[in-house]
């Protein structure tokens, strides 16, 4: 699962997503054709796996590949030994998928709403996207939805989790990242294997994103490295805040009694306000370094904003939860499970309390 955004138009430091798997999550998808491409894509992925240890030990393989994979195994060991994540064969295997993204996900919202078009599966529950193993199929689905009046966004994904149903490999697409990002991705995906709540994407992704971020900080410290570059963190967090603020204003606009025409005008104005505030933020706080220009200046719609709200919402809540248990990872996961077992309204109330920095009782 996702990055953010793990998408083609942003840096690789934002949320990621899990595609539904045809032969695992039987039922719910609307067409046999959709199931067929999911099943075929996953089988090809699995058939390409080979043990990382074999690649590392083979002097005929690319030296840089062997070096990167060797480091990945240090992160993999750290994930289980220090972060309390599953100790299994996932990310002990490698697959060369020979393309930049493993899947392309299609997000859609109504023209005047931020509520996503969801797709439901027995194991994963309802998720706010559909995954395609080929970009043409994803773009075809996007075109179909646009013709029906939906706001649509397509993003390429370098990694995902099968939630422990298969031994997930390190993908060649993941090796495009630096060492820190590769390690954090392993932490994120294993967090989904440790716990997954069907039907609550914001909960699942915020939880895994927190494990990724906190695990990444501890991983750097364990290697004697300084904290991550402060500017890159500020840029990422600044853009996220900007988008979430825009989402909040749009939510209020769409819920208002204004006419649809007025809402459309307000929507366009909010997107221009976001761009203007981004430019000001870039100059004021980032020293004129603007890494998200292509994304912010590209075509904008509700669906393009959707992943931010889904994947960042509860990260501060899970940070409070770990502090509440004194940094003890097994105790943290036990609390995560207790939160997940609560009815949705009660769970959200406790997450709100945690997000504000207040400890909660169970």
C-alpha positions as CSV (number, residue, x, y, z in Angstrom):
1,X,0.0,0.0,0.0
2,X,-0.3,3.6,-0.5
3,X,1.9,7.0,-1.1
4,X,1.3,9.0,-0.9
5,X,1.4,9.8,-3.3
6,X,3.3,7.0,-5.0
7,X,2.4,8.6,-8.3
8,X,4.2,9.7,-11.5
9,X,3.7,13.4,-11.0
10,X,5.0,13.8,-7.5
11,X,8.1,12.9,-5.7
12,X,8.1,9.4,-4.2
13,X,7.6,10.6,-0.6
14,X,3.8,10.7,-0.6
15,X,1.1,7.9,-0.2
16,X,0.8,4.6,-1.9
17,X,-2.1,2.2,-2.7
18,X,-3.1,-1.5,-2.8
19,X,-4.7,-2.8,-5.9
20,X,-7.4,-5.4,-5.4
21,X,-6.3,-8.9,-6.4
22,X,-8.7,-10.9,-8.5
23,X,-8.2,-14.3,-7.3
24,X,-7.7,-13.4,-3.7
25,X,-10.4,-10.8,-3.2
26,X,-13.1,-12.6,-5.1
27,X,-16.3,-10.6,-5.7
28,X,-17.1,-7.0,-6.0
29,X,-15.3,-5.9,-9.2
30,X,-17.7,-5.2,-12.0
31,X,-16.3,-7.1,-14.9
32,X,-14.7,-10.4,-15.8
33,X,-12.2,-8.5,-17.9
34,X,-11.1,-6.4,-14.9
35,X,-10.6,-9.6,-12.9
36,X,-8.6,-11.2,-15.7
37,X,-6.1,-8.4,-16.0
38,X,-5.6,-8.4,-12.2
39,X,-5.1,-12.1,-12.1
40,X,-2.8,-12.1,-15.0
41,X,-0.7,-9.2,-13.8
42,X,-0.3,-10.7,-10.3
43,X,0.7,-14.1,-11.6
44,X,3.3,-12.5,-13.9
45,X,4.7,-10.6,-10.9
46,X,4.9,-13.8,-8.8
47,X,6.5,-15.8,-11.5
48,X,9.3,-13.3,-11.9
49,X,10.4,-13.6,-8.2
50,X,13.8,-14.9,-7.3
51,X,15.5,-15.0,-3.8
52,X,17.3,-11.8,-3.1
53,X,20.1,-13.8,-1.5
54,X,20.7,-15.6,-4.9
55,X,21.0,-12.3,-6.7
56,X,23.3,-10.8,-4.2
57,X,25.6,-13.8,-4.3
58,X,25.7,-14.0,-8.1
59,X,28.8,-12.1,-9.4
60,X,27.4,-12.1,-12.9
61,X,24.6,-9.8,-11.9
62,X,24.8,-6.0,-12.0
63,X,27.0,-4.8,-9.1
64,X,24.7,-1.8,-8.2
65,X,21.7,-4.1,-8.1
66,X,23.4,-6.5,-5.8
67,X,24.5,-3.6,-3.6
68,X,21.0,-2.1,-3.4
69,X,19.4,-5.5,-2.6
70,X,22.0,-6.2,0.1
71,X,21.0,-3.0,1.8
72,X,17.3,-3.8,1.4
73,X,17.9,-6.9,3.5
74,X,19.5,-4.9,6.3
75,X,16.3,-2.8,6.3
76,X,14.2,-6.0,6.2
77,X,16.0,-7.4,9.2
78,X,15.5,-4.1,11.0
79,X,11.8,-4.1,10.3
80,X,11.2,-7.3,12.2
81,X,13.9,-7.1,14.8
82,X,13.3,-3.5,15.9
83,X,9.9,-2.4,14.6
84,X,8.1,-5.6,15.4
85,X,6.9,-6.2,11.9
86,X,6.2,-9.6,10.4
87,X,9.2,-11.9,10.0
88,X,8.3,-13.8,6.8
89,X,9.5,-14.2,3.2
90,X,8.1,-10.9,1.9
91,X,10.8,-8.5,0.6
92,X,13.3,-11.4,0.7
93,X,12.5,-11.9,-3.0
94,X,13.1,-9.8,-6.1
95,X,11.1,-9.2,-9.3
96,X,12.3,-7.3,-12.3
97,X,9.0,-6.1,-13.8
98,X,10.7,-4.2,-16.6
99,X,8.5,-1.1,-16.4
100,X,8.5,2.0,-14.2
101,X,5.2,1.2,-12.3
102,X,3.7,-2.0,-11.2
103,X,0.1,-0.8,-11.4
104,X,-1.7,2.4,-12.4
105,X,-4.6,3.4,-10.0
106,X,-7.7,5.3,-11.1
107,X,-9.3,7.7,-8.6
108,X,-12.7,9.3,-9.3
109,X,-15.0,11.7,-7.5
110,X,-18.2,13.6,-8.5
111,X,-17.7,17.0,-10.1
112,X,-18.9,18.8,-7.0
113,X,-17.9,16.4,-4.2
114,X,-14.7,15.0,-2.6
115,X,-16.3,11.7,-1.8
116,X,-14.5,9.0,-3.8
117,X,-16.0,6.4,-6.1
118,X,-15.3,3.2,-4.1
119,X,-14.9,-0.4,-5.1
120,X,-15.5,-3.1,-2.6
121,X,-13.9,-6.5,-2.0
122,X,-14.5,-9.2,0.6
123,X,-10.9,-9.1,2.1
124,X,-9.7,-5.6,1.4
125,X,-13.1,-4.0,2.0
126,X,-14.0,-0.8,0.1
127,X,-11.2,1.2,-1.4
128,X,-11.1,4.5,-3.3
129,X,-9.5,3.4,-6.5
130,X,-9.2,0.6,-9.1
131,X,-5.8,-0.8,-10.0
132,X,-4.6,-1.8,-13.5
133,X,-1.4,-3.6,-14.4
134,X,-1.3,-1.7,-17.7
135,X,-1.4,2.0,-18.2
136,X,-3.6,1.8,-21.4
137,X,-6.3,0.0,-19.4
138,X,-6.1,2.5,-16.7
139,X,-6.4,5.4,-19.1
140,X,-9.3,3.7,-20.8
141,X,-11.2,3.4,-17.5
142,X,-10.4,7.1,-16.8
143,X,-11.8,8.1,-20.2
144,X,-15.0,6.1,-19.6
145,X,-15.5,7.8,-16.2
146,X,-14.7,11.2,-17.5
147,X,-17.4,10.7,-20.2
148,X,-19.9,10.0,-17.3
149,X,-19.0,13.3,-15.7
150,X,-16.6,12.2,-13.0
151,X,-13.4,14.0,-11.9
152,X,-10.7,11.4,-12.6
153,X,-7.0,11.0,-11.7
154,X,-4.6,8.3,-12.8
155,X,-1.3,7.7,-10.8
156,X,1.5,5.2,-11.4
157,X,2.4,3.0,-8.4
158,X,5.8,1.5,-7.8
159,X,4.9,-0.8,-4.9
160,X,1.9,-2.4,-3.2
161,X,1.1,-5.1,-0.6
162,X,-0.9,-8.2,-0.9
163,X,-1.6,-8.0,2.8
164,X,0.3,-11.2,3.5
165,X,-1.5,-13.4,1.1
166,X,1.7,-13.8,-1.0
167,X,5.4,-13.3,-0.3
168,X,5.6,-9.8,-1.8
169,X,8.9,-9.1,-3.6
170,X,11.1,-6.1,-3.9
171,X,10.2,-4.7,-7.3
172,X,12.6,-3.2,-9.8
173,X,10.4,-0.2,-9.8
174,X,11.2,0.3,-6.1
175,X,14.9,0.5,-6.8
176,X,14.4,3.9,-8.5
177,X,14.3,5.4,-5.0
178,X,17.2,6.2,-2.7
179,X,18.1,3.8,0.1
180,X,16.0,5.6,2.7
181,X,12.9,5.5,0.6
182,X,13.4,1.8,-0.2
183,X,13.7,1.0,3.5
184,X,10.7,3.1,4.4
185,X,8.6,1.4,1.7
186,X,9.4,-2.0,3.2
187,X,8.3,-0.8,6.6
188,X,5.1,0.6,5.2
189,X,4.1,-2.5,3.3
190,X,5.0,-4.8,6.2
191,X,2.8,-2.6,8.5
192,X,-0.1,-3.5,6.3
193,X,0.7,-7.1,6.7
194,X,0.8,-6.6,10.5
195,X,-2.6,-5.1,10.6
196,X,-5.2,-4.1,8.0
197,X,-8.8,-2.9,8.7
198,X,-11.1,-3.7,5.7
199,X,-13.0,-0.7,4.5
200,X,-11.2,2.1,6.2
201,X,-8.5,3.4,3.8
202,X,-7.7,6.5,5.8
203,X,-7.1,4.4,9.0
204,X,-4.9,1.8,7.2
205,X,-2.8,4.3,5.2
206,X,-2.3,6.7,8.1
207,X,-1.2,3.9,10.3
208,X,1.2,2.4,7.8
209,X,2.5,5.9,6.9
210,X,3.3,6.5,10.5
211,X,5.2,3.2,10.8
212,X,7.0,4.2,7.7
213,X,8.0,7.6,9.0
214,X,8.9,6.6,12.5
215,X,10.7,3.5,11.3
216,X,12.6,5.6,8.8
217,X,13.8,7.9,11.5
218,X,15.0,5.0,13.7
219,X,16.6,3.3,10.7
220,X,18.6,6.4,9.9
221,X,19.7,6.6,13.6
222,X,20.7,3.0,13.6
223,X,23.0,3.6,10.7
224,X,24.6,6.7,12.3
225,X,23.0,9.0,9.7
226,X,21.7,12.5,10.5
227,X,18.0,13.3,10.3
228,X,16.5,13.4,6.8
229,X,17.1,16.6,4.9
230,X,15.0,19.3,6.6
231,X,14.0,21.1,3.4
232,X,12.7,18.0,1.7
233,X,10.5,17.2,4.7
234,X,9.2,20.8,5.0
235,X,8.4,20.8,1.3
236,X,6.5,17.6,1.5
237,X,4.6,18.6,4.7
238,X,4.0,22.1,3.3
239,X,2.3,20.8,0.2
240,X,0.3,18.3,2.2
241,X,-1.0,21.0,4.5
242,X,-1.8,23.2,1.5
243,X,-3.8,20.5,-0.2
244,X,-5.7,19.5,2.9
245,X,-6.6,23.1,3.6
246,X,-7.9,23.3,0.0
247,X,-9.9,20.1,0.5
248,X,-11.5,21.5,3.7
249,X,-12.6,24.7,1.9
250,X,-14.0,22.7,-1.0
251,X,-15.9,20.4,1.3
252,X,-17.6,23.5,2.8
253,X,-18.3,24.9,-0.7
254,X,-19.8,21.6,-2.0
255,X,-22.0,21.3,1.2
256,X,-23.3,24.8,0.8
257,X,-26.7,25.9,-0.6
258,X,-25.1,27.7,-3.5
259,X,-26.1,26.8,-7.1
260,X,-24.0,24.3,-9.1
261,X,-22.8,27.1,-11.3
262,X,-21.6,29.1,-8.3
263,X,-19.9,25.9,-6.9
264,X,-18.1,25.4,-10.1
265,X,-16.8,28.9,-10.1
266,X,-15.8,28.5,-6.4
267,X,-14.0,25.3,-7.2
268,X,-11.9,26.9,-9.9
269,X,-11.1,29.8,-7.6
270,X,-10.0,27.4,-4.9
271,X,-7.6,25.7,-7.3
272,X,-6.1,29.0,-8.3
273,X,-5.8,30.0,-4.6
274,X,-3.9,26.8,-3.9
275,X,-1.5,27.5,-6.8
276,X,-1.0,31.1,-5.6
277,X,-0.4,29.9,-2.0
278,X,2.0,27.3,-3.2
279,X,4.1,29.9,-5.1
280,X,4.2,32.1,-2.0
281,X,5.2,29.1,0.2
282,X,7.9,28.2,-2.3
283,X,9.4,31.7,-2.1
284,X,8.8,32.4,1.5
285,X,9.9,29.1,3.1
286,X,11.7,27.0,0.5
287,X,14.1,29.5,-0.9
288,X,12.6,29.4,-4.4
289,X,13.1,25.6,-4.7
290,X,9.7,24.4,-6.0
291,X,9.8,20.6,-6.5
292,X,6.0,20.2,-7.1
293,X,5.7,22.7,-9.9
294,X,4.6,20.1,-12.5
295,X,2.0,18.7,-10.2
296,X,0.5,22.0,-9.0
297,X,0.5,23.6,-12.4
298,X,-1.0,20.6,-14.2
299,X,-4.8,20.0,-14.7
300,X,-6.5,20.0,-11.4
301,X,-9.7,18.4,-10.1
302,X,-11.2,16.8,-7.0
303,X,-9.8,13.4,-7.7
304,X,-6.2,14.7,-7.9
305,X,-6.6,15.9,-4.3
306,X,-8.2,12.8,-3.0
307,X,-5.1,10.7,-2.0
308,X,-3.9,13.5,0.4
309,X,-7.0,13.3,2.5
310,X,-7.0,9.5,2.5
311,X,-3.3,8.9,3.4
312,X,-2.3,11.7,5.8
313,X,-5.3,12.3,8.0
314,X,-4.5,10.3,11.1
315,X,-0.7,10.1,11.1
316,X,-0.4,12.5,14.2
317,X,-2.9,10.3,16.0
318,X,-0.7,7.2,15.6
319,X,2.3,9.2,16.8
320,X,0.4,10.0,20.0
321,X,-0.5,6.4,20.3
322,X,3.1,5.2,20.2
323,X,4.1,7.9,22.7
324,X,1.2,6.7,25.0
325,X,2.8,3.2,25.2
326,X,6.3,4.5,25.7
327,X,7.5,3.7,22.2
328,X,6.8,0.0,22.7
329,X,6.0,-1.4,19.2
330,X,4.2,-4.6,20.3
331,X,2.0,-2.5,22.6
332,X,1.4,0.0,19.8
333,X,0.2,-2.7,17.4
334,X,-2.1,-4.0,20.1
335,X,-3.6,-0.6,20.5
336,X,-4.0,-0.2,16.8
337,X,-5.9,-3.5,16.7
338,X,-8.2,-2.2,19.6
339,X,-8.8,0.9,17.6
340,X,-9.7,-1.1,14.6
341,X,-12.1,-3.2,16.5
342,X,-14.2,-0.2,17.5
343,X,-17.4,0.9,15.6
344,X,-16.5,3.4,13.0
345,X,-17.9,6.5,14.8
346,X,-16.2,5.6,18.1
347,X,-13.0,4.8,16.3
348,X,-13.0,8.2,14.6
349,X,-13.7,10.0,17.9
350,X,-10.7,8.4,19.5
351,X,-8.6,9.2,16.5
352,X,-9.6,12.8,16.7
353,X,-8.7,12.8,20.4
354,X,-5.3,11.2,19.7
355,X,-4.7,13.6,16.8
356,X,-5.0,16.5,19.2
357,X,-2.3,15.0,21.4
358,X,-4.6,13.6,24.1
359,X,-4.1,10.0,25.2
360,X,-7.1,7.7,25.1
361,X,-8.3,4.7,27.1
362,X,-9.4,1.4,25.7
